[in-house]
Amino acid sequence: MQTYRDTEIVTPPMRGTPSSPLIEDRPSGPRRLDGPLLRPEQAAELLAVKPSWVYDAVRTGRLPCLRVGRHIRFTQTMLENWLTDQ
């Protein structure tokens, strides 16, 4: 599970593992958000679909998202990359 502190994506340590709060296993260093987090309604507007389609696509794994607690969020770049891959 990922939590957010400012704009860095921080992963809490798993039990029995050394504490390493930042995602450092990536060669580029810690990931940073590339823009504001969008709500499902905003993502639906950008994709020109109904919000119910966004919720269904996330639930079935067709559309990637960020989870912030029980909320789903998106970045514009994330949605643009998803569209490019389609």
VENRAKA-V680293 format. One line per field, one symbol per residue. ss: DSSP state (2 for helix, 1 for strand, 0 for the rest). phi: phi as a letter, one per 30 degrees, with the letter a starting at -180 (. if undefined). psi: psi as a letter, one per 40 degrees, with the letter a starting at -180 (. if undefined). A space follows every 50 residues. Layout:
ss->???
phi->???
psi->???
//
This chain:
ss->01111001111000000000010000000001000001022222222000 222222222000000111001111022222222220
phi->.ccbbhcddccddddibddbdcdcdcddiddbdclddcdedddddddhbd edddeddddcidbdacccicccbbcddedddddddd
psi->hiihhbeihhhiiiheiihgdigeehdeaiiiieaihiidddddddefii dddddddddeedhiihhgbeihiiiddddddddde.
//
